[in-house]
Amino acid sequence: MYSLAFMGIALLDFAVLVWAARLCLRYRTNGLIFASLPLILLWYDNFVIGIGGTLGEGELLKSLNTVRFLAHYIALPMTFIALGAMAREAGFRWAQTKLAMGAFCTLATGFILHDLWLFSQSTFYPSCFADTLRYTTSISAFTACSPTAEIGAGRSIPPIPAVTLTGMMIIFGLYLWNRIGWKWLTLGSIGALAFFAVPFGPTGGIFGNIGEPIICIVIISTAAHIARRREAERASS
């Protein structure tokens, strides 16, 4: 019952989104806001996978999956900007310059444009696993929907932004651990990485989708901790 499992992940994603929105309304920091942006349609990603088998192949499901891909390529890199904003809000001197924030913004923009360009050159193919159906940019032996499917057709867009972001989160988390004693960004990122490392083929990618809300919770918690810390410092000064 993979479809139900993806629907369950969608509910978890939505709950995390509501939690993040409440924190954003309370603290209104750039770190929290940019860290929350990827959550806006993260639930939708899993929801579309969950209902794909019910909808069946066709233009409707293809359109829903187009939004799923675009949301991922545009929203995920916002987390790079969130890291820069959190570093600035934590009071680190190197993050206070326009050059530092410009570097984070340039990195995010570069990944967005790169992945959107690759996606614009790609073709959708129906992808099946257990009782799920979605559209992807390539066909593998694990996800072929019929015996006549052309295995290897299309091309998979490598998750370079996600891999780079996870590495940066671990490094930045170690820096936070050393400077302000906050260890959870590092530990949570490593924990989520264990889910991301599970191969897509034999599992239909569900473990990677489970890891997404985990890493989002860690990022939001970190941004909220920095916001509370800054608020306490202002109150005591």
MIGU-183236 format. One line per 4 residues: number of its first residue (from 1); their letters; for each residue x, y, z of N, C-alpha, C. Coordinates in Angstrom, 1 decimal, decimal comma. Layout:
MIGU-183236
NUM) A) X:Y:Z:X:Y:Z:X:Y:Z | ...
This chain:
MIGU-183236
1) MYSL) 0,8:-1,2:0,0:0,0:0,0:0,0:0,9:1,3:0,0 | 1,7:1,4:-1,0:2,6:2,5:-1,1:1,9:3,8:-1,2 | 0,7:3,8:-1,9:0,0:5,0:-2,1:-0,5:5,6:-0,8 | -0,9:4,8:0,1:-1,4:5,2:1,4:-0,2:5,7:2,2
5) AFMG) 1,0:5,1:2,0:2,2:5,6:2,7:2,6:7,0:2,3 | 2,5:7,2:1,0:2,8:8,6:0,5:1,8:9,6:0,9 | 0,6:9,2:1,1:-0,5:10,1:1,6:-0,2:10,4:3,0 | 0,3:9,4:3,8:0,7:9,7:5,2:1,9:10,6:5,3
9) IALL) 2,8:10,5:4,4:4,0:11,5:4,4:3,5:12,9:4,0 | 2,5:12,9:3,1:1,9:14,2:2,7:1,3:14,9:3,9 | 0,6:14,1:4,8:-0,1:14,7:6,0:1,0:15,2:6,9 | 2,1:14,4:7,1:3,2:14,9:7,9:3,8:16,1:7,4
13) DFAV) 4,0:16,2:6,1:4,6:17,4:5,5:3,7:18,6:5,8 | 2,4:18,4:5,7:1,5:19,5:5,9:1,5:20,0:7,3 | 1,6:19,0:8,2:1,7:19,4:9,7:2,9:20,2:10,0 | 4,0:19,8:9,3:5,3:20,6:9,5:5,1:22,0:8,9
17) LVWA) 4,4:22,1:7,8:4,2:23,4:7,2:3,4:24,3:8,1 | 2,4:23,8:8,7:1,6:24,6:9,7:2,4:25,0:10,8 | 3,2:24,1:11,4:4,1:24,5:12,5:5,1:25,5:12,1 | 5,7:25,4:10,9:6,7:26,4:10,4:6,0:27,7:10,2
21) ARLC) 4,8:27,7:9,7:4,0:29,0:9,4:3,8:29,7:10,8 | 3,4:29,0:11,8:3,2:29,6:13,1:4,5:30,2:13,7 | 5,6:29,5:13,5:6,9:30,1:13,9:7,3:31,4:13,1 | 7,0:31,3:11,8:7,3:32,5:11,0:6,4:33,7:11,4
25) LRYR) 5,2:33,5:11,8:4,3:34,6:12,2:4,8:35,1:13,6 | 5,4:34,2:14,4:5,9:34,7:15,7:7,2:35,4:15,6 | 8,2:34,9:14,9:9,5:35,6:14,8:9,8:36,4:13,6 | 9,2:36,1:12,5:9,3:36,9:11,2:10,8:37,1:10,8
29) TNGL) 11,6:36,1:10,9:13,0:36,3:10,5:13,2:35,7:9,1 | 14,2:36,2:8,4:14,4:35,7:7,1:14,9:34,3:7,1 | 15,6:33,9:8,1:16,0:32,5:8,2:14,8:31,5:8,2 | 13,9:31,8:9,1:12,7:31,0:9,2:11,8:31,0:7,9
33) IFAS) 11,7:32,2:7,3:10,8:32,3:6,1:11,4:31,5:5,0 | 12,7:31,7:4,7:13,3:31,0:3,6:13,4:29,5:3,8 | 13,6:29,1:5,1:13,7:27,7:5,4:12,3:27,1:5,3 | 11,2:27,9:5,4:9,9:27,3:5,3:9,4:27,2:3,9
37) LPLI) 10,0:28,0:2,9:9,5:28,0:1,6:9,4:26,6:0,9 | 10,4:25,7:1,1:10,3:24,4:0,5:9,2:23,6:1,0 | 8,6:23,9:2,1:7,5:23,2:2,7:6,2:23,5:2,1 | 6,1:24,6:1,3:4,8:25,0:0,8:4,1:24,0:-0,1
41) LLWY) 4,9:23,3:-0,9:4,4:22,3:-1,8:5,0:20,9:-1,6 | 5,7:20,8:-0,5:6,3:19,4:-0,2:5,2:18,4:0,0 | 4,2:18,8:0,7:3,0:17,9:0,9:2,4:17,5:-0,4 | 2,4:18,5:-1,4:1,8:18,2:-2,7:2,5:17,2:-3,5
45) DNFV) 3,8:17,2:-3,3:4,7:16,2:-4,0:4,3:14,8:-3,6 | 4,1:14,5:-2,4:3,7:13,2:-1,9:2,3:12,9:-2,2 | 1,4:13,9:-2,1:0,0:13,8:-2,4:-0,2:13,3:-3,9 | 0,5:13,9:-4,8:0,3:13,6:-6,2:0,8:12,2:-6,5
49) IGIG) 1,9:11,8:-5,8:2,3:10,4:-6,0:1,3:9,4:-5,4 | 0,7:9,8:-4,3:-0,3:9,0:-3,6:-1,6:8,8:-4,4 | -2,0:9,8:-5,2:-3,2:9,7:-6,0:-3,0:9,3:-7,4 | -1,7:9,2:-7,8:-1,4:8,9:-9,2:-2,0:7,6:-9,7
53) GTLG) -2,0:6,5:-8,9:-2,5:5,2:-9,3:-4,0:5,3:-9,5 | -4,7:6,1:-8,8:-6,2:6,3:-8,9:-6,5:7,1:-10,1 | -5,7:8,2:-10,4:-6,0:9,0:-11,6:-5,7:8,3:-12,9 | -4,6:7,5:-12,9:-4,2:6,9:-14,1:-3,4:7,8:-15,1
57) EGEL) -2,9:7,2:-16,1:-2,1:8,0:-17,0:-3,0:9,0:-17,8 | -2,4:10,1:-18,1:-3,1:11,1:-18,9:-2,6:12,5:-18,6 | -3,2:13,5:-19,3:-2,7:14,9:-19,2:-2,8:15,5:-17,8 | -3,9:15,1:-17,1:-4,1:15,6:-15,8:-3,0:15,2:-14,9
61) LKSL) -2,6:14,0:-14,8:-1,5:13,5:-13,9:-0,2:14,1:-14,4 | -0,1:14,2:-15,7:1,2:14,8:-16,2:1,3:16,3:-15,8 | 0,2:17,0:-15,8:0,2:18,4:-15,4:0,5:18,5:-13,9 | -0,1:17,7:-13,1:0,1:17,7:-11,7:1,6:17,4:-11,4
65) NTVR) 2,2:16,5:-12,1:3,6:16,1:-11,9:4,5:17,2:-12,4 | 4,1:18,0:-13,4:4,9:19,2:-13,8:5,1:20,2:-12,7 | 4,0:20,4:-12,0:4,0:21,4:-10,8:4,9:20,8:-9,7 | 4,8:19,5:-9,6:5,6:18,8:-8,6:7,1:19,0:-8,8
69) FLAH) 7,5:18,8:-10,1:8,9:19,0:-10,4:9,4:20,5:-10,3 | 8,5:21,4:-10,8:8,9:22,8:-10,8:9,0:23,3:-9,3 | 8,1:22,9:-8,5:8,1:23,3:-7,1:9,4:22,8:-6,4 | 9,8:21,6:-6,7:11,1:21,1:-6,1:12,3:21,9:-6,6
73) YIAL) 12,3:22,2:-7,9:13,5:22,8:-8,5:13,6:24,3:-8,0 | 12,5:24,9:-7,8:12,5:26,3:-7,4:12,6:26,5:-5,9 | 11,9:25,7:-5,1:11,8:25,9:-3,7:13,0:25,3:-2,9 | 13,5:24,2:-3,3:14,6:23,6:-2,5:15,8:24,5:-2,4
77) PMTF) 16,3:25,2:-3,5:17,4:26,0:-3,3:17,2:27,2:-2,4 | 16,0:27,5:-2,0:15,7:28,6:-1,1:16,4:28,3:0,3 | 16,7:27,1:0,5:17,3:26,7:1,8:18,7:27,2:1,9 | 19,4:27,4:0,7:20,7:28,0:0,7:20,7:29,4:1,3
81) IALG) 19,7:30,1:0,8:19,5:31,5:1,3:19,2:31,5:2,8 | 18,4:30,5:3,2:18,0:30,3:4,6:19,3:30,2:5,5 | 20,3:29,4:5,0:21,5:29,1:5,8:22,3:30,5:5,9 | 22,3:31,2:4,8:23,0:32,5:4,9:22,3:33,5:5,9
85) AMAR) 21,0:33,5:5,8:20,2:34,3:6,7:20,4:33,9:8,2 | 20,4:32,6:8,4:20,6:32,1:9,8:22,0:32,5:10,3 | 23,0:32,4:9,5:24,3:32,8:9,9:24,4:34,2:10,3 | 23,7:35,1:9,5:23,7:36,5:9,8:22,9:36,8:11,1
89) EAGF) 21,8:36,1:11,2:21,0:36,3:12,4:21,6:35,8:13,7 | 22,5:34,8:13,5:23,3:34,2:14,7:24,4:35,2:15,1 | 24,6:36,2:14,3:25,6:37,2:14,7:27,0:36,9:14,2 | 27,2:36,0:13,3:28,5:35,7:12,8:29,0:36,8:11,9
93) RWAQ) 30,2:37,3:12,2:30,7:38,5:11,5:30,8:38,3:10,0 | 31,3:37,1:9,6:31,5:36,9:8,1:30,2:36,9:7,3 | 29,1:36,7:8,0:27,8:36,7:7,3:27,1:38,0:7,2 | 27,7:39,0:7,8:27,1:40,3:7,9:27,2:41,1:6,6
97) TKLA) 28,2:40,8:5,7:28,4:41,5:4,5:27,5:41,2:3,4 | 27,3:42,1:2,5:26,4:41,9:1,3:27,0:40,8:0,4 | 28,4:40,7:0,4:29,1:39,7:-0,4:28,7:38,3:0,0 | 28,7:38,1:1,4:28,4:36,8:1,9:26,9:36,4:1,5
101) MGAF) 26,0:37,2:1,7:24,6:36,9:1,4:24,4:36,8:-0,1 | 25,2:37,6:-0,9:25,1:37,5:-2,3:25,6:36,2:-2,8 | 26,6:35,6:-2,1:27,1:34,3:-2,5:26,0:33,2:-2,3 | 25,3:33,2:-1,2:24,2:32,3:-0,9:23,1:32,4:-2,0
105) CTLA) 22,8:33,7:-2,3:21,7:33,9:-3,2:22,1:33,5:-4,6 | 23,4:33,7:-5,0:23,9:33,3:-6,3:23,9:31,8:-6,4 | 24,3:31,1:-5,4:24,2:29,7:-5,4:22,8:29,1:-5,6 | 21,9:29,7:-4,9:20,5:29,3:-5,0:20,0:29,5:-6,4
109) TGFI) 20,2:30,7:-6,9:19,8:31,1:-8,3:20,4:30,2:-9,3 | 21,7:29,9:-9,2:22,3:29,1:-10,1:21,7:27,7:-10,2 | 21,4:27,1:-9,1:20,8:25,8:-9,1:19,4:25,8:-9,7 | 18,7:26,8:-9,4:17,3:26,9:-9,9:17,4:27,0:-11,4
113) LHDL) 18,2:27,9:-12,0:18,3:28,0:-13,4:18,8:26,8:-14,1 | 19,8:26,1:-13,5:20,4:24,9:-14,0:19,4:23,8:-14,1 | 18,6:23,6:-13,0:17,7:22,4:-13,0:16,5:22,8:-13,9 | 16,0:24,0:-13,9:14,9:24,4:-14,8:15,3:24,2:-16,3
117) WLFS) 16,5:24,5:-16,6:17,0:24,3:-18,0:17,0:22,8:-18,4 | 17,5:22,0:-17,5:17,5:20,6:-17,7:16,1:20,0:-17,8 | 15,2:20,5:-17,0:13,8:20,0:-17,0:13,2:20,4:-18,3 | 13,5:21,6:-18,8:12,9:22,1:-20,1:13,3:21,2:-21,3
121) QSTF) 14,4:20,6:-21,1:14,9:19,7:-22,2:14,5:18,3:-22,1 | 13,7:18,0:-21,0:13,4:16,6:-20,7:12,0:16,2:-21,2 | 11,7:14,9:-21,3:10,4:14,4:-21,6:9,9:13,6:-20,5 | 8,6:13,6:-20,3:7,9:12,8:-19,2:7,6:11,4:-19,7
125) YPSC) 7,8:10,5:-18,8:7,5:9,1:-19,0:6,7:8,6:-17,8 | 5,7:7,7:-18,0:5,0:7,1:-16,9:5,9:6,2:-16,1 | 5,8:6,3:-14,7:6,7:5,6:-13,9:5,9:4,9:-12,8 | 6,0:3,6:-12,7:5,2:2,8:-11,8:6,1:2,1:-10,8
129) FADT) 5,5:2,0:-9,6:6,1:1,2:-8,5:5,0:0,8:-7,6 | 4,9:-0,6:-7,4:3,8:-1,1:-6,5:2,5:-0,5:-7,0 | 1,7:0,1:-6,2:0,5:0,7:-6,6:0,5:2,2:-6,9 | 1,7:2,7:-7,1:1,9:4,1:-7,4:2,1:4,4:-8,8
133) LRYT) 1,8:5,5:-9,3:2,0:6,0:-10,7:2,3:7,4:-10,6 | 3,4:7,8:-11,3:3,8:9,2:-11,4:4,4:9,4:-12,8 | 4,8:10,6:-13,1:5,6:10,8:-14,3:7,0:11,3:-13,9 | 8,0:10,8:-14,6:9,4:11,1:-14,4:10,1:11,4:-15,7
137) TSIS) 11,3:11,8:-15,6:12,1:12,2:-16,8:12,9:11,0:-17,4 | 12,7:9,8:-16,8:13,5:8,7:-17,3:12,8:7,4:-16,9 | 13,1:6,3:-17,6:12,5:5,0:-17,3:13,6:4,0:-16,8 | 13,5:3,4:-15,7:14,4:2,4:-15,2:13,7:1,1:-15,2
141) AFTA) 14,5:0,0:-15,0:13,9:-1,3:-14,9:13,0:-1,5:-13,7 | 13,3:-0,7:-12,7:12,4:-0,8:-11,5:11,1:-0,1:-11,6 | 11,0:0,9:-12,5:9,8:1,7:-12,6:9,1:1,6:-13,9 | 9,4:0,7:-14,8:8,8:0,5:-16,1:7,3:0,1:-15,8
145) CSPT) 6,4:0,7:-16,6:5,0:0,5:-16,4:4,5:-0,7:-17,2 | 5,3:-1,1:-18,2:4,8:-2,2:-19,1:6,0:-3,0:-19,6 | 5,8:-4,2:-20,0:7,0:-5,0:-20,6:7,6:-4,4:-21,8 | 6,8:-3,5:-22,5:7,3:-2,9:-23,7:7,9:-1,5:-23,5
149) AEIG) 8,0:-1,1:-22,2:8,6:0,2:-21,9:10,1:0,2:-22,3 | 10,6:1,3:-22,8:11,9:1,4:-23,3:12,8:1,8:-22,1 | 13,5:0,7:-21,5:14,3:0,9:-20,4:15,5:1,8:-20,7 | 15,7:2,8:-19,9:16,8:3,7:-20,2:16,5:4,9:-21,0
153) AGRS) 15,2:5,0:-21,4:14,8:6,2:-22,1:14,8:7,4:-21,3 | 15,0:8,6:-21,9:15,1:9,8:-21,1:16,4:10,0:-20,3 | 16,4:10,9:-19,5:17,5:11,1:-18,6:17,1:11,6:-17,2 | 17,7:11,1:-16,2:17,4:11,5:-14,9:18,2:12,7:-14,5
157) IPPI) 17,5:13,7:-13,9:18,2:14,9:-13,5:18,8:14,7:-12,2 | 20,2:14,8:-12,1:20,9:14,4:-10,8:20,5:15,4:-9,7 | 20,4:14,9:-8,5:20,0:15,8:-7,4:21,2:16,5:-6,8 | 21,9:17,2:-7,7:23,1:18,0:-7,2:22,8:19,0:-6,1
161) PAVT) 21,7:19,8:-6,3:21,4:20,8:-5,3:21,1:20,1:-3,9 | 20,4:19,0:-3,9:20,1:18,4:-2,6:21,3:17,8:-2,0 | 22,2:17,2:-2,7:23,5:16,7:-2,2:24,3:17,8:-1,6 | 24,5:18,9:-2,4:25,2:20,0:-2,0:24,7:20,6:-0,7
165) LTGM) 23,4:20,8:-0,7:22,7:21,4:0,5:22,9:20,5:1,7 | 22,8:19,2:1,6:22,9:18,4:2,8:24,4:18,5:3,3 | 25,3:18,5:2,4:26,7:18,7:2,8:26,9:20,0:3,5 | 26,4:21,1:3,0:26,5:22,4:3,6:25,8:22,5:4,9
169) MIIF) 24,7:21,8:5,1:24,0:21,8:6,3:24,8:21,1:7,4 | 25,5:20,0:7,1:26,3:19,3:8,0:27,5:20,2:8,5 | 28,1:20,8:7,5:29,2:21,7:7,8:28,8:22,9:8,6 | 27,7:23,6:8,2:27,2:24,7:9,0:26,7:24,3:10,3
173) GLYL) 26,2:23,1:10,4:25,7:22,5:11,7:26,9:22,3:12,7 | 28,0:21,9:12,1:29,2:21,7:13,0:29,7:23,0:13,5 | 29,6:24,0:12,6:30,0:25,4:13,0:29,1:25,9:14,1 | 27,8:25,7:14,0:26,9:26,1:15,0:27,1:25,4:16,3
177) WNRI) 27,4:24,1:16,2:27,7:23,3:17,4:28,9:23,9:18,1 | 29,9:24,2:17,4:31,1:24,8:18,0:30,9:26,2:18,6 | 30,2:27,0:17,9:30,0:28,4:18,3:28,9:28,7:19,3 | 27,8:28,0:19,1:26,7:28,3:20,1:26,1:27,1:20,7
181) GWKW) 26,7:25,9:20,5:26,3:24,7:21,2:25,1:24,0:20,6 | 24,7:24,4:19,4:23,5:23,8:18,8:23,9:22,6:17,9 | 23,6:21,4:18,4:24,1:20,2:17,6:23,1:19,6:16,7 | 21,8:20,0:16,8:20,8:19,3:16,1:20,8:19,4:14,6
185) LTLG) 21,3:20,5:14,1:21,4:20,6:12,6:22,3:19,6:12,0 | 23,4:19,4:12,7:24,4:18,3:12,2:23,8:16,9:12,4 | 23,3:16,6:13,6:22,8:15,3:13,8:21,6:15,0:13,0 | 20,7:15,9:12,9:19,5:15,7:12,1:19,8:15,5:10,6
189) SIGA) 20,7:16,3:10,1:21,1:16,2:8,7:21,7:14,8:8,4 | 22,6:14,4:9,3:23,2:13,0:9,1:22,1:12,0:9,2 | 21,2:12,1:10,1:20,1:11,2:10,2:19,2:11,1:9,0 | 18,9:12,3:8,4:18,1:12,3:7,2:18,9:11,8:6,0
193) LAFF) 20,2:12,0:6,0:21,1:11,5:5,0:21,0:9,9:4,9 | 20,8:9,3:6,0:20,7:7,8:6,0:19,4:7,4:5,2 | 18,4:8,2:5,3:17,2:7,9:4,5:17,4:8,2:3,0 | 18,1:9,3:2,7:18,4:9,7:1,3:19,3:8,7:0,6
197) AVPF) 20,1:8,0:1,4:21,1:7,0:0,9:20,4:5,7:0,4 | 19,2:5,5:0,8:18,5:4,2:0,4:18,2:4,3:-1,1 | 18,7:3,3:-1,9:18,5:3,4:-3,3:17,0:3,5:-3,7 | 16,8:4,3:-4,7:15,4:4,6:-5,2:14,8:3,3:-5,8
201) GPTG) 15,5:2,6:-6,6:15,0:1,5:-7,4:14,2:0,5:-6,6 | 14,8:-0,2:-5,6:14,0:-1,2:-4,8:13,0:-0,7:-3,9 | 12,9:0,6:-3,6:12,0:1,1:-2,7:11,0:2,1:-3,2 | 11,1:2,5:-4,5:10,3:3,5:-5,1:10,5:4,9:-4,6
205) GIFG) 11,6:5,1:-3,9:12,0:6,4:-3,4:11,3:6,9:-2,2 | 10,6:6,0:-1,5:9,8:6,4:-0,4:10,7:6,8:0,8 | 11,8:6,1:1,0:12,7:6,5:2,1:13,2:7,9:2,0 | 13,6:8,3:0,7:14,0:9,7:0,5:12,9:10,7:0,9
209) NIGE) 11,7:10,3:0,5:10,5:11,2:0,9:10,3:11,3:2,4 | 10,6:10,2:3,1:10,5:10,2:4,5:11,5:11,1:5,1 | 12,7:11,1:4,5:13,8:12,0:5,0:13,6:13,4:4,8 | 12,7:13,8:3,9:12,5:15,3:3,6:11,8:16,0:4,8
213) PIIC) 10,7:15,5:5,3:10,2:16,2:6,5:11,1:16,2:7,7 | 11,9:15,2:7,8:12,9:15,1:8,9:13,9:16,3:8,8 | 14,4:16,4:7,6:15,5:17,5:7,5:14,8:18,8:7,5 | 13,6:19,0:7,1:12,9:20,2:7,2:12,6:20,6:8,7
217) IVII) 12,3:19,6:9,5:12,0:19,9:10,9:13,3:20,4:11,6 | 14,4:19,8:11,2:15,7:20,2:11,7:16,1:21,6:11,3 | 15,9:21,9:10,0:16,2:23,3:9,6:15,3:24,3:10,3 | 14,0:24,1:10,3:13,1:25,0:11,0:13,4:25,1:12,5
221) STAA) 13,7:24,0:13,1:14,1:24,1:14,5:15,4:24,9:14,7 | 16,3:24,8:13,8:17,5:25,6:13,9:17,3:27,1:13,7 | 16,5:27,4:12,7:16,1:28,8:12,5:15,4:29,4:13,7 | 14,5:28,6:14,2:13,7:29,1:15,4:14,6:29,3:16,6
225) HIAR) 15,5:28,4:16,8:16,5:28,5:17,9:17,3:29,8:17,8 | 17,8:30,1:16,6:18,6:31,3:16,4:17,7:32,5:16,6 | 16,4:32,4:16,2:15,5:33,6:16,4:15,3:33,8:17,8 | 15,0:32,7:18,6:14,8:32,9:20,0:16,1:33,4:20,7
229) RREA) 17,2:32,9:20,3:18,5:33,4:20,9:18,7:34,9:20,7 | 18,4:35,3:19,5:18,6:36,7:19,1:17,6:37,6:19,9 | 16,4:37,1:20,1:15,3:37,8:20,8:15,7:37,9:22,3 | 16,3:36,8:22,8:16,7:36,9:24,2:17,9:37,8:24,4
233) ERAS) 18,8:37,9:23,5:19,9:38,8:23,6:19,5:40,3:23,5 | 18,5:40,5:22,7:18,0:41,9:22,6:17,3:42,3:23,9 | 16,6:41,3:24,4:15,8:41,6:25,7:16,7:41,9:26,8 | 17,9:41,3:26,8:18,8:41,4:28,0:19,8:42,6:27,8
237) S) 19,8:43,2:26,6:20,7:44,3:26,3:20,1:45,7:26,7
